[in-house]
Amino acid sequence: MNGTPFKLGTFATPGGGRIAGIVLGDDVFGIAAAAAAFGDRGGAHGRLSGDSLDALLPDWGRNSAVLQEIVAFIEREGAQSDRFAPARAPLTALRPLPPIARPGKMFYAAQNFQEHVDEMLRAGMSPAGRRFTGEKRPAPIC
């Protein structure tokens, strides 16, 4: 990625709304409002395909490039500019929500659980009241 690093998130606003935002430092810029301010300023990659993270992911290669152009535009204009006042909120004023409302897939990181148990055994660690043996418990019969 070229340009300024940024983060994305989904947030609850104090009024009870929900916005997807670009996080730059301690400020969040609503994606929809920032994209509207960016408008037709000659973005080489066109327009975003939506204003939620769910809508951006299917065409992420192009949308990522457009987001980078929007971030560069925010920096050129000045993040504190009145132009961005409706789009900008302090990060501390928002409540983070799950970034993706309806994930198509969920991945769990339990594959390396046995490695962690083995590491704990080698380090002489066990949880209070139980002793790790490294043995796997049999699955319950249903």
Contact map, one row per residue, 1 for C-alpha under 8 A:
1110100000000000000000000000000000000000000000000000000000000000000000000000000000000000000000000000000000000000000000000000000000000000000000
1111100000000000000000000000000000000000000000000000000000000000000100000000000000000000000000000000000000000000000000000000000000000000000000
1111100000000000000000000000000000000000000000000000000000000000000100010000000000000000000000000000000000000000000000000000000000000000000000
0111110000000000000000000000000000000000000000000000000000000000000100110000000000000000000000000000000000000000000000000000000000000000000000
1111111000000000000000010000000000000000000000000000000000000000000000000000000000000000000000000000000000000000000000000000000000000000000000
0001111100000000000001110000000000000000000000000000000000000000000000100000000000000000000000000000000000000000000000000000000000000000000000
0000111110000000000001110000000000000000000000000000000000000000000000000000000000000000000000000000000000000000000000000000000000000000000000
0000011111000000000111100000000000000000000000000000100000000000000000000000000000000000000000000010000000000000000000000000000000000000000000
0000001111100000000111100000000000000000000000000000100000000000000000000000000000000000000000011110000000000000000000000000000000000000000000
0000000111110000011110000000000000000000000000000001100000000000000000000000000000000000000000011111000000000000000000000000000000000000000000
0000000011111000011110000000000000000000000000000000000000000000000000000000000000000000000001111010000000000000000000000000000000000000000000
0000000001111101111000000000000000000000000000000000000000000000000000000000000000000000000001111000000000000000000000000000000000000000000000
0000000000111111111000000000000000000000000000000000000000000000000000000000000000000000000011100000000000000000000000000000000000000000000000
0000000000011111100000000000000000000000000000000000000000000000000000000000000000000000000011000000000000000000000000000000000000000000000000
0000000000001111100000000000000000000000000000000000000000000000000000000000000000000000000000000000000000000000000000000000000000000000000000
0000000000011111110000000000000000000000000000000000000000000000000000000000000000000000000000000000000000000000000000000000000000000000000000
0000000000011111111000000000000000000000000000000000000000000000000000000000000000000000000000000000000000000000000000000000000000000000000000
0000000001111001111100000000000000000000000000000000000000000000000000000000000000000000000000000000000000000000000000000000000000000000000000
0000000001111000111110000000011000000000000000000001000000000000000000000000000000000000000000000000000000000000000000000000000000000000000000
0000000111100000011111000000011100000000000000000011100000000000000000000000000000000000000000000010000000000000000000000000000000000000000000
0000000111100000001111100001111000000000000000000000000000000000000000000000000000000000000000000000000000000000000000000000000000000000000000
0000011110000000000111110001111000000000000000000000000000000000000000000000000000000000000000000000000000000000000000000000000000000000000000
0000011110000000000011111111100000000000000000000000000000000000000000000000000000000000001000000000000000000000000000000000000000000000000000
0000111000000000000001111111100000000000000000000000000000000000000000000000000000000000000000000000000000000000000000000000000000000000000000
0000000000000000000000111110000000000000000000000000000000000000000000000000000000000000000000000000000000000000000000000000000000000000000000
0000000000000000000000111111000000000000000000000000000000000000000000000000000000000000011100000000000000000000000000000000000000000000000000
0000000000000000000000111111100000000000000000000000000000000000000000000000000000000001111000000000000000000000000000000000000000000000000000
0000000000000000000011110111110000000000000000000000000000000000000000000000000000000011111000000000000000000000000000000000000000000000000000
0000000000000000000011110011111011000000000000000000000000000000000000000000000000010011100000000000000000000000000000000000000000000000000000
0000000000000000001111000001111111000000000000000000000000000000000000000000000000000011000000000000000000000000000000000000000000000000000000
0000000000000000001111000000111111100000000000000011000000000000000000000000000000000010000000000000000000000000000000000000000000000000000000
0000000000000000000100000000011111110000000000000110000000000000000000000000000000000000000000000000000000000000000000000000000000000000000000
0000000000000000000000000000111111111000000000000000000000000000000000000000000000010110000000000000000000000000000000000000000000000000000000
0000000000000000000000000000111111111100000000000000000000000000000001000100000000010010000000000000000000000000000000000000000000000000000000
0000000000000000000000000000001111111110000000110000000000000000000001000000000000000000000000000000000000000000000000000000000000000000000000
0000000000000000000000000000000111111110000000000000000000000000000000000000000000000000000000000000000000000000000000000000000000000000000000
0000000000000000000000000000000011111110000000000000000000000000000000000000000000110000000000000000000000000000000000000000000000000000000000
0000000000000000000000000000000001111111100000000000000000000000000001001000000000000000000000000000000000000000000000000000000000000000000000
0000000000000000000000000000000000111111100000000000000000000000000000000000000000000000000000000000000000000000000000000000000000000000000000
0000000000000000000000000000000000000111111000000000000000000000000000000000000000000000000000000000000000000000000000000000000000000000000000
0000000000000000000000000000000000000111111000000000000000000000000000000000000000000000000000000000000000000000000000000000000000000000000000
0000000000000000000000000000000000000001111101000000000000000000000000000000000000000000000000000000000000000000000000000000000000000000000000
0000000000000000000000000000000000000001111111100000000000000000010010000000000000000000000000000000000000000000000000000000000000000000000000
0000000000000000000000000000000000000000011111000000000000000000010000000000000000000000000000000000000000000000000000000000000000000000000000
0000000000000000000000000000000000000000001111100000000000000110110000000000000000000000000000000000000000000000000000000000000000000000000000
0000000000000000000000000000000000000000011111110000000000000000010000000000000000000000000000000000000000000000000000000000000000000000000000
0000000000000000000000000000000000100000001011111000000000000010010000000000000000000000000000000000000000000000000000000000000000000000000000
0000000000000000000000000000000000100000000001111110000100000010011000000000000000000000000000000000000000000000000000000000000000000000000000
0000000000000000000000000000000000000000000000111110001100100010000000000000000000000000000000000000000000000000000000000000000000000000000000
0000000000000000000000000000000100000000000000011111101100000000000000000000000000000000000000000000000000000000000000000000000000000000000000
0000000000000000000100000000001100000000000000011111101100000000000000000000000000000000000000000000000000000000000000000000000000000000000000
0000000001000000001100000000001000000000000000000111111100000000000000000000000000000000000000000000000000000000000000000000000000000000000000
0000000111000000000100000000000000000000000000000111111110000000000000000000000000000000000000000011000000000000000000000000000000000000000000
0000000000000000000000000000000000000000000000000001111111000000000000000000000000000000000000000001110000000000000000000000000000000000000000
0000000000000000000000000000000000000000000000001111111111000000000000000000000000000000000000000000000000000000000000000000000000000000000000
0000000000000000000000000000000000000000000000011111111111110010000000000000000000000000000000000000000000000000000000000000000000000000000000
0000000000000000000000000000000000000000000000000000111111110010000000000000000000000000000000000000000000000000000000000000000000000000000000
0000000000000000000000000000000000000000000000000000011111110000000000000000000000000000000000000000000000000000000000000000000000000000000000
0000000000000000000000000000000000000000000000001000000111111110000000000000000000000000000000000000000000000000000000000000000000000000000000
0000000000000000000000000000000000000000000000000000000111111111000000000000000000000000000000000000000000000000000000000000000000000000000000
0000000000000000000000000000000000000000000000000000000000111111100000000000000000000000000000000000000000000000000000000000000000000000000000
0000000000000000000000000000000000000000000010000000000000111111110000000000000000000000000000000000000000000000000000000000000000000000000000
0000000000000000000000000000000000000000000010111000000110111111111000000000000000000000000000000000000000000000000000000000000000000000000000
0000000000000000000000000000000000000000000000000000000000011111111100000000000000000000000000000000000000000000000000000000000000000000000000
0000000000000000000000000000000000000000000010000000000000001111111110000000000000000000000000000000000000000000000000000000000000000000000000
0000000000000000000000000000000000000000001111110000000000000111111111000000000000000000000000000000000000000000000000000000000000000000000000
0000000000000000000000000000000000000000000000010000000000000011111111100000000000000000000000000000000000000000000000000000000000000000000000
0111000000000000000000000000000000000000000000000000000000000001111111110000000000000000000000000000000000000000000000000000000000000000000000
0000000000000000000000000000000000000000001000000000000000000000111111111000000000000000000000000000000000000000000000000000000000000000000000
0000000000000000000000000000000001100100000000000000000000000000011111111100000000000000000000000000000000000000000000000000000000000000000000
0001010000000000000000000000000000000000000000000000000000000000001111111110000000000000000000000000000000000000000000000000000000000000000000
0011000000000000000000000000000000000000000000000000000000000000000111111111000000000000000000000000000000000000000000000000000000000000000000
0000000000000000000000000000000000000100000000000000000000000000000011111111100000000000000000000000000000000000000000000000000000000000000000
0000000000000000000000000000000001000000000000000000000000000000000001111111111000010000000000000000000000000000000000000000000000000000000000
0000000000000000000000000000000000000000000000000000000000000000000000111111111000000000000000000000000000000000000000000000000000000000000000
0000000000000000000000000000000000000000000000000000000000000000000000011111110000000000000000000000000000000000000000000000000000000000000000
0000000000000000000000000000000000000000000000000000000000000000000000001111111010000000000000000000000000000000000000000000000000000000000000
0000000000000000000000000000000000000000000000000000000000000000000000000111111110000000000000000000000000000000000000000000000000000000000000
0000000000000000000000000000000000000000000000000000000000000000000000000110111110010000000000000000000000000000000000000000000000000000000000
0000000000000000000000000000000000000000000000000000000000000000000000000000011111011000000000000000000000000000000000000000000000000000000000
0000000000000000000000000000000000000000000000000000000000000000000000000000111111111000000000000000000000000000000000000000000000000000000000
0000000000000000000000000000000000000000000000000000000000000000000000000000000111111000000000000000000000000000000000000000000000000000000000
0000000000000000000000000000000000001000000000000000000000000000000000000000000011111100000000000000000000000000000000000000000000000000000000
0000000000000000000000000000100011001000000000000000000000000000000000000100001111111111000000000000000000000000000000000000000000000000000000
0000000000000000000000000000000000000000000000000000000000000000000000000000000111111111100000000000000000000000000000000000000000000000000000
0000000000000000000000000000000010000000000000000000000000000000000000000000000000111111000000000000000000000000000000000000000000000000000000
0000000000000000000000000001111011000000000000000000000000000000000000000000000000011111100000000000000000000000000000000000000000000000000000
0000000000000000000000000011110000000000000000000000000000000000000000000000000000011111110000000000000000000000000000000000000000000000000000
0000000000000000000000000011100000000000000000000000000000000000000000000000000000001011111011000000000000000000000000000000000000000000000000
0000000000000000000000000111000000000000000000000000000000000000000000000000000000000001111111000000000000000000000000000000000000000000000000
0000000000000000000000100111000000000000000000000000000000000000000000000000000000000000111111000000000000000000000000000000000000000000000000
0000000000000000000000000100000000000000000000000000000000000000000000000000000000000000011111100000000000000000000000000000000000000000000000
0000000000001100000000000000000000000000000000000000000000000000000000000000000000000000111111100000000000000000000000000000000000000000000000
0000000000111100000000000000000000000000000000000000000000000000000000000000000000000000111111110000000000000000000000000000000000000000000000
0000000000111000000000000000000000000000000000000000000000000000000000000000000000000000000111111000000000000000000000000000000000000000000000
0000000011110000000000000000000000000000000000000000000000000000000000000000000000000000000001111100000000000000000000000000000000000000000000
0000000011110000000000000000000000000000000000000000000000000000000000000000000000000000000000111110000000000000000000000000000000000000000000
0000000011000000000000000000000000000000000000000000000000000000000000000000000000000000000000011111100000000000000000000000000000000000000000
0000000111100000000100000000000000000000000000000000100000000000000000000000000000000000000000001111100000000000000000000000000000000000000000
0000000001000000000000000000000000000000000000000000110000000000000000000000000000000000000000000111111000000000000000000000000000000000000000
0000000000000000000000000000000000000000000000000000010000000000000000000000000000000000000000000111111000000000000000000000000000000000000000
0000000000000000000000000000000000000000000000000000010000000000000000000000000000000000000000000001111100000000000000000000000000000000000000
0000000000000000000000000000000000000000000000000000000000000000000000000000000000000000000000000001111111000000000000000000000000000000000000
0000000000000000000000000000000000000000000000000000000000000000000000000000000000000000000000000000011111000000000000000000000000000000000000
0000000000000000000000000000000000000000000000000000000000000000000000000000000000000000000000000000001111100000000000000000000000000000000000
0000000000000000000000000000000000000000000000000000000000000000000000000000000000000000000000000000001111110000000000000000000000000000000000
0000000000000000000000000000000000000000000000000000000000000000000000000000000000000000000000000000000011111000000000000000000000000000000000
0000000000000000000000000000000000000000000000000000000000000000000000000000000000000000000000000000000001111110000000000000000000000000000000
0000000000000000000000000000000000000000000000000000000000000000000000000000000000000000000000000000000000111111100000000000000000000000000000
0000000000000000000000000000000000000000000000000000000000000000000000000000000000000000000000000000000000011111100000000000000000000000000000
0000000000000000000000000000000000000000000000000000000000000000000000000000000000000000000000000000000000011111110000000000000000000000000000
0000000000000000000000000000000000000000000000000000000000000000000000000000000000000000000000000000000000001111111100000000000000000000000000
0000000000000000000000000000000000000000000000000000000000000000000000000000000000000000000000000000000000001111111110000000000000000000000000
0000000000000000000000000000000000000000000000000000000000000000000000000000000000000000000000000000000000000011111111000000000000000100000000
0000000000000000000000000000000000000000000000000000000000000000000000000000000000000000000000000000000000000001111111100000000000000000000000
0000000000000000000000000000000000000000000000000000000000000000000000000000000000000000000000000000000000000001111111110000000000000000000000
0000000000000000000000000000000000000000000000000000000000000000000000000000000000000000000000000000000000000000111111111000000000010100000000
0000000000000000000000000000000000000000000000000000000000000000000000000000000000000000000000000000000000000000011111111100000000000100000000
0000000000000000000000000000000000000000000000000000000000000000000000000000000000000000000000000000000000000000001111111110000000000000000000
0000000000000000000000000000000000000000000000000000000000000000000000000000000000000000000000000000000000000000000111111111110000000000000000
0000000000000000000000000000000000000000000000000000000000000000000000000000000000000000000000000000000000000000000011111111110000011100000000
0000000000000000000000000000000000000000000000000000000000000000000000000000000000000000000000000000000000000000000001111111100000000000000000
0000000000000000000000000000000000000000000000000000000000000000000000000000000000000000000000000000000000000000000000111111100000000000000000
0000000000000000000000000000000000000000000000000000000000000000000000000000000000000000000000000000000000000000000000011111110000000000000000
0000000000000000000000000000000000000000000000000000000000000000000000000000000000000000000000000000000000000000000000011111111000000000000000
0000000000000000000000000000000000000000000000000000000000000000000000000000000000000000000000000000000000000000000000011001111101110000000000
0000000000000000000000000000000000000000000000000000000000000000000000000000000000000000000000000000000000000000000000000000111111110000000000
0000000000000000000000000000000000000000000000000000000000000000000000000000000000000000000000000000000000000000000000000000011111100000000000
0000000000000000000000000000000000000000000000000000000000000000000000000000000000000000000000000000000000000000000000000000001111100000000000
0000000000000000000000000000000000000000000000000000000000000000000000000000000000000000000000000000000000000000000000000000011111110000000000
0000000000000000000000000000000000000000000000000000000000000000000000000000000000000000000000000000000000000000000000000000011111111000000000
0000000000000000000000000000000000000000000000000000000000000000000000000000000000000000000000000000000000000000000010001000011001111110000000
0000000000000000000000000000000000000000000000000000000000000000000000000000000000000000000000000000000000000000000000001000000000111110000000
0000000000000000000000000000000000000000000000000000000000000000000000000000000000000000000000000000000000000000010011001000000000011111000000
0000000000000000000000000000000000000000000000000000000000000000000000000000000000000000000000000000000000000000000000000000000000011111100000
0000000000000000000000000000000000000000000000000000000000000000000000000000000000000000000000000000000000000000000000000000000000000111110000
0000000000000000000000000000000000000000000000000000000000000000000000000000000000000000000000000000000000000000000000000000000000000011111000
0000000000000000000000000000000000000000000000000000000000000000000000000000000000000000000000000000000000000000000000000000000000000001111100
0000000000000000000000000000000000000000000000000000000000000000000000000000000000000000000000000000000000000000000000000000000000000000111110
0000000000000000000000000000000000000000000000000000000000000000000000000000000000000000000000000000000000000000000000000000000000000000011111
0000000000000000000000000000000000000000000000000000000000000000000000000000000000000000000000000000000000000000000000000000000000000000001111
0000000000000000000000000000000000000000000000000000000000000000000000000000000000000000000000000000000000000000000000000000000000000000000111
